[in-house]
Amino acid sequence: MDFHSLLSLAELAWPVLLKGTGYTLLFAVMAMIFGLPLAGVITLVRVLKLPLLDRVMAVYVSAMRGTPLLVQVFIVYYGLPSIGIEFSPLVAGVLTLTLNVAAYMSETLRGSIAAVAQGQWLAGTSLGLSRPQTLRFVVGPQALRAAVPSLSNSLISLIKDTSLVSVIAVTELMLATKEVISTTFQPFPLYVAAALIYWVLSFAFEQVQKWMEKRLAYPH
């Protein structure tokens, strides 16, 4: 393919790929915005060992982590309408990604809390703090610092996982790329372009991760 052909292909593909990139970012950011608070609630329930709810959350996390995301997308978009619950493709995509990433992030948060020295819990108790207060004021901030890299990895993985939402006809980056390929018959440059866009997005969030790590780092 010569330079002029590549230029023509870029002019044709760029608007479509940009639109797809916008949907990819929308899915990833919205799922993270809704997923992080949900992960926090799940973590609190499991760390504080609330009766019954603890077991329910454990089953939920196990189910989300133990089944493919693609199957979860099918259940939410194609399965739920059979029992009277129906979502638009956009809502179904965000909901599925939120429920999935919340399970993984809750395990990250729970592991970070477990990594905090037991003496910190005892220190909170000695100060007259309840277990929830100790978690909030003593253990939680320390655990959050340790969790930032893993939480950022979840977001980066989420960006790539949005490609699975294309199965419910949402034109995110991967589906947008396939649509252009179907009209141009140039799969190699277009798939390379899509890969580069995913890489750029991931790199941008890596920089945000580094900034957060510096902001949350202990002062020297």
Buried (B, 14 or more C-beta within 10 A) or exposed (E): EEEEEEEEBEEBBEEBBEBBBBBBBBBBBBBBEBBBEBBBEBBBBBBEEEEEBBEEBEEBBEEBEEEEBEEBBBEBBEEBEEEEEEBEBBEBBBBBBBBBBBBBBBBBBBBBBEEBEEEBBEBBBEEEBEBEEBBBEBBBEBBBBBBBBBBBBBBBEBBBBBBBBBBBEBBBBBBBBBBBBEEBEBEEBBBEBBEEBBEEBBEEBBEEBEEBEEEBEEEE
